[in-house]
């Protein structure tokens, strides 16, 4: 049995995470610095700093407000006995959006606002749902392989020795 295909799949997964980490830790900060410098050149350094502080305060307020709404919706859904899938997705999006809003920078703030605001969050929820559905289908297909959900089928004949 060759381990080649399994090793190739594992390497592809690692390279996908590598690009994501490169974007998160190198490209996004460089882009943020560039945008902050450009904004500073247009409105001035002190106004830029003030705008970044005001943006973070607004983000904290928005996360608190939307987080409370999401918590109330979650508890209401659980008490009614329904599955809180939409409410859990909203809570996750608000958490990620709040994290982006608290980090200094204008680019991450735009993405944070999209994830937090109640009229843009449904679009982000659709994207999240599609991504998770694709991932679950891939994981389920990889887990079952070609053997089905009950394992391999062994054909044979039952022999009763007591006769």
URQUI-V613711 format. One record per run of one state. SS is the DSSP state (a for helix, b for strand, c for the rest). FROM is the first residue (numbers start at 0). TO is the last residue. Records with the same first field share a line. If there is no record, write none. Layout:
SS->FROM-TO  FROM-TO
This chain:
c->0-2  43-43  79-83  102-104  116-119  144-162
a->3-42  44-78  84-101  105-115  120-143
